[in-house]
Amino acid sequence: MSCLIDSSYLKIVSRIRVTNLFYAHTQLLARIPRIVVYILIILLISFQGSAFANPENDLDHDGLSDRWESELAERYQPYFVFDSAESATRSFEPVVLYQVYCSNWIELGQNCPEINIKYGLLWQRDGGYGPDSWCSDDHNGDNQSLKVLVSSTGNISSVSRIYNGKFVWPSNNYSNIEWRREHPIIYLSAHKHHQFFDTRYDHEDSPYSAWGCNDDVNGRGIKKYGTIRNQVTVYNNVNNVGEHFVHLIEDLTPLGFPGESAWGTTSFCGGLECDYDTSSMQAIWDNWPE
């Protein structure tokens, strides 16, 4: 004998079973002492907080998470525009190192209203002035710097000032500069790699020269990002040098400059024989707090 059961009846029975199961679990949770629930909540919050406050997240002990430092440095890393005559740049150059710190000393987890990003730009060779100049001045090793100040309020950050070689933005000379999304565009002169915000000094006396040497900066050469990430899988794939009291990078051999140090106190010669009194690598980085 067959029995026909309405499908709506089955749905009702199913819902009753689910409801009873949920009620049973609710009753079980209700039997757990309230103090145990509070302890579990506190432990959960502590675990989540320790993931952020763990000193291993701040290896250079400057109060900022290393991961956050790399994200910020990459977000505002420069976009380089070369002169068409450039001949002193290897395919992976400039190698870009960086240092990130708060203008005021903070503890890990505190908000930083003003962040300093210092980029170190490295070439094996300074090729001398471009073809429009009577000057030469070529030498082994070339290290330049670029500094970006970032104002931060909560989760919102924006660039407030840029120190680019001889030039500052904003200033009377530069109220507006060029950007590629959030990356400041930096024009580099042929061979010397002098830094500019535009091409107005092309074939003009260089502000970097006391002898009236001309710079070539036509902006018609290669264009590329100055990436803070290295391609040789060292130093966690990022070029964070750390701080003067805790160095995260020392040896620059894996980055293409054998025998050089990111915190070297003698002339940076690009891993070649020194033939000129160039600036040291240590001189690039900010010594803070004063």
Buried (B, 14 or more C-beta within 10 A) or exposed (E): EEEEEEEEEEEEEEEEEEEEEEEEEEEEEEEEEEEEEEEEEEEEEEEEEEEEBEEEBBBBEBBBBBEBBBEBBBBBBBBBBBBEBBEBBEEEBBBBBBBBBBEEEBEBEEEBEEBBBBBBBBBBBBBBBBEBBEBEBBBBBBBBBBBBBBBBEEEEBEBBBBBBBEBBBEEEEBEEBBEEEEBBBBBBBBBBBBBBBBBEBBBBEBEBBEEEBBBBBBBBBEEBBBBBBBEEEBBBEBBBBBBBEEBBBBBBEEBBBEEBBBBBEEBBBBBBEBEEEBBBBBEBBBEBEE
